[in-house]
C-alpha cells in the first residue's frame, strides 16, 4: 500500500524538505577543485545536526557515509573519502534528513569548475527529465506516467536511463512504497492520489545504461566509464499541481 499523508504529516514533510534543500544548497556552494569527498560528507553531517536532524543514510544497511557522493562515472551511492575533486569533474550529492521523524530526500549533480559541453547538456537533459516526471505526479495519473515521460525525455537527448536503481515513496521511512522506475508504460501502475509523497530521481548515463557495483559494496558505476547525472526531488501529489517539497536556491550550474 502507498502511504497517504494527512495534513499535519504533510506539514512535517514540508519542514524536512525545506531543511534538506538548505543542506544541499550549502554543499553545492562548497564544491570546488581541491575539496575532498570526505570534506563534503563531514560538512553534511554538521549541517544536518545543526538543523536538529539526522542522516537517514548513515548506517542504513551498513552505509558508512552521511550522504552519497558520486563522481563522474559513479552513478549513485558513492562514499565520501580522500578523493579530491578536480576541475572538470561532475559530483553528485544525494542528501537526506530525518527531522521530527520525517524524511526529506533530494539530489543534484554539480560541476567542479567548468565541465565539457556534453556533460553540461547531460545535466540539463536529466533536469528536464526530472521536471517532466514531476509534471505527471498528479492525482488521477498512473505511476507509469512518471517513468514513461522520464524515459522519453532522456532518450530524446540520446542518453540512457539506469534501470537497476529507481525512485521511491518517502515519509516516515527513507524507502516506502511505491518503487518509481525511470522507465515504463504510460497509463499503467497504481493510481496516484493526493497525499502521496514521492522521491523522483532520474539517473542518466552519457553512454550505455549498464552499471556495476564496486568492491566497497555500495558505489554504482557506469560500466563503460562514461559520466552519469542524477537529480532528485521529494514531491507531494495534491488535488492540483504537484508540490516540490525540496526546492533549492542554488542552481547546479552555480
C-alpha positions in Angstrom: 0.0 0.0 0.0 1.2 3.5 -0.8 1.0 5.7 2.3 -1.3 8.7 2.2 -0.1 11.6 4.4 -2.6 13.6 6.4 -2.4 17.4 6.5 -0.3 17.6 9.7 2.0 15.0 8.3 2.4 16.9 5.1 3.4 20.0 7.1 6.1 17.8 8.7 7.2 16.7 5.3 7.4 20.3 4.1 9.7 21.1 7.1 12.0 18.2 6.4 12.0 19.0 2.6 13.0 22.6 3.2 15.7 21.6 5.7 17.3 19.1 3.3 17.2 21.6 0.4 19.1 24.1 2.6 21.7 21.5 3.4 22.1 20.6 -0.3 22.3 24.4 -1.2 25.2 24.8 1.3 27.1 21.7 0.0 26.7 22.7 -3.7 28.2 26.1 -2.9 31.2 24.3 -1.3 32.0 22.2 -4.4 35.3 23.4 -5.9 38.7 21.9 -7.0 40.7 20.5 -4.1 37.7 19.8 -1.8 37.6 16.1 -0.8 34.5 14.0 -0.9 35.2 13.4 2.8 35.1 17.1 3.5 31.7 17.2 1.9 30.4 14.3 3.9 31.7 15.8 7.2 30.1 19.2 6.4 26.9 17.5 5.5 26.9 15.7 8.9 27.5 19.0 10.7 24.7 20.8 8.8 22.2 18.1 9.4 23.0 18.1 13.1 22.7 21.9 13.2 19.1 21.6 11.9 18.3 19.1 14.7 18.1 16.2 12.3 20.0 13.1 11.5 21.0 11.4 8.3 18.7 8.6 7.1 21.6 7.2 5.0 24.2 6.8 7.8 24.1 3.2 9.0 21.4 2.3 6.5 22.2 -1.4 5.8 25.7 -0.5 7.0 26.3 2.5 4.7 29.2 4.4 6.2 28.6 7.9 4.9 26.2 10.7 5.9 25.3 11.5 2.3 26.0 9.8 -1.0 28.8 11.4 -3.1 29.4 10.1 -6.5 31.9 11.5 -9.0 31.9 11.3 -12.8 31.2 7.7 -13.9 29.9 6.9 -10.4 26.1 6.9 -10.7 24.9 6.7 -7.1 25.8 5.6 -3.6 29.4 6.8 -3.6 31.1 7.1 -0.2 33.0 10.2 0.9 36.7 9.8 1.5 40.1 11.0 0.4 39.3 11.7 -3.2 39.9 15.4 -4.1 37.6 16.9 -6.7 39.4 18.1 -9.8 38.5 20.8 -12.4 36.0 19.3 -14.9 34.6 16.6 -12.5 30.9 16.2 -12.0 29.9 15.4 -8.4 26.5 14.0 -7.5 25.3 14.9 -4.0 22.4 12.8 -2.7 21.3 14.2 0.7 18.6 13.1 3.2 17.5 14.3 6.6 15.2 12.9 9.3 13.6 15.8 11.0 11.0 15.2 13.7 10.5 11.7 12.4 10.0 12.6 8.7 12.4 12.2 5.8 13.4 14.7 3.1 15.4 13.4 0.2 17.0 15.3 -2.7 20.0 15.2 -5.0 21.8 17.3 -7.6 24.7 17.0 -10.0 27.3 19.8 -9.6 30.1 20.7 -12.0 33.5 21.3 -10.5 34.6 24.4 -12.2 33.6 24.2 -15.9 32.7 20.9 -17.5 32.6 19.9 -21.1 29.5 21.0 -23.2 28.4 17.3 -23.5 28.4 17.0 -19.7 26.5 20.3 -19.3 23.9 19.0 -21.8 23.7 15.7 -19.9 22.8 17.5 -16.7 20.3 19.8 -18.5 18.6 16.8 -20.0 18.5 15.0 -16.7 16.9 18.0 -15.0 14.4 18.2 -17.9 13.5 14.6 -17.3 13.0 15.2 -13.6 10.7 18.2 -14.4 8.8 16.1 -16.9 8.4 13.3 -14.3 7.3 15.7 -11.6 4.7 17.1 -14.0 3.0 13.7 -14.1 2.9 13.3 -10.3 -0.7 14.5 -10.1 -3.9 12.9 -8.8 -5.6 10.7 -11.4 -2.5 9.8 -13.3 -0.8 6.4 -13.0 2.6 5.7 -11.7 3.8 4.5 -15.1 3.1 8.0 -16.5 6.1 9.3 -14.5 8.6 6.7 -15.7 7.4 6.8 -19.2 7.9 10.6 -19.7 11.3 10.4 -17.9 12.5 7.7 -20.3 11.1 9.6 -23.3 12.9 12.8 -22.3 16.2 11.0 -21.6 16.0 9.1 -25.0 15.4 12.4 -26.9 18.8 13.6 -25.7 20.4 10.4 -26.9 21.2 9.2 -23.3 20.2 6.1 -21.3 18.3 5.6 -18.2 19.7 3.4 -15.4 17.2 0.7 -14.7 18.6 -1.2 -11.8 18.0 1.7 -9.4 14.8 3.6 -9.0 12.9 6.4 -7.2 10.6 5.6 -4.3 8.0 6.7 -1.8 9.3 8.6 1.2 7.9 9.7 4.5 8.3 8.1 7.9 10.9 5.8 6.2 13.5 6.6 3.6 12.1 4.0 1.3 8.3 3.5 1.2 6.0 2.2 -1.5 5.9 2.6 -4.4 9.1 2.0 -6.3 9.3 4.6 -9.1 11.3 3.3 -12.2 12.6 5.9 -14.6 11.1 4.0 -17.4 7.8 2.3 -18.1 4.5 2.4 -19.9 2.1 5.4 -19.6 -1.3 4.5 -18.1 -0.1 1.6 -16.1 0.6 1.0 -12.4 -1.0 2.3 -9.2 -3.4 5.3 -9.3 -1.8 8.5 -7.9 -3.7 10.1 -5.1 -3.4 13.3 -3.1 -1.2 12.9 0.0 1.3 10.6 -1.7 4.9 11.8 -1.3 7.4 10.6 -3.9 11.1 10.8 -4.3 11.5 11.1 -8.1 15.1 10.7 -9.2 16.3 10.1 -12.8 19.8 8.6 -13.0 21.0 9.1 -16.6 24.2 7.8 -18.3 26.0 9.6 -21.1 26.7 6.2 -22.6 25.2 2.8 -22.1 22.8 2.0 -19.3 24.8 -0.9 -17.9 26.1 -0.4 -14.3 28.0 -2.4 -11.7 28.8 -2.1 -8.0 32.4 -1.6 -6.9 34.2 -3.8 -4.3 33.1 -1.4 -1.5 29.6 -2.9 -1.9 27.9 0.4 -2.5 29.3 2.6 -5.3 27.4 2.1 -8.5 29.4 3.0 -11.7 28.7 3.1 -15.4 30.3 0.0 -17.0 31.5 2.0 -20.0 33.2 4.6 -17.7 31.3 7.5 -19.1 29.8 10.2 -16.9 26.4 9.9 -15.2 24.0 12.5 -13.9 21.5 12.4 -11.1 18.8 14.8 -9.8 16.1 14.2 -7.3 13.2 16.0 -5.6 10.7 14.9 -3.0 7.2 15.7 -4.4 3.7 15.9 -3.0 0.8 14.7 -5.0 -2.1 17.2 -4.5 -5.5 17.9 -5.8 -3.9 20.2 -8.3 -0.3 20.8 -9.4 2.5 18.7 -7.8 4.3 20.4 -4.9 8.1 20.1 -4.8 9.0 19.9 -1.1 12.7 20.2 -1.7 13.1 23.3 -3.8 16.7 24.7 -3.8 18.0 28.2 -4.2 21.4 27.2 -5.7 21.4 26.0 -9.3 23.6 23.1 -10.4 25.5 25.4 -12.8 26.4 27.7 -9.9 
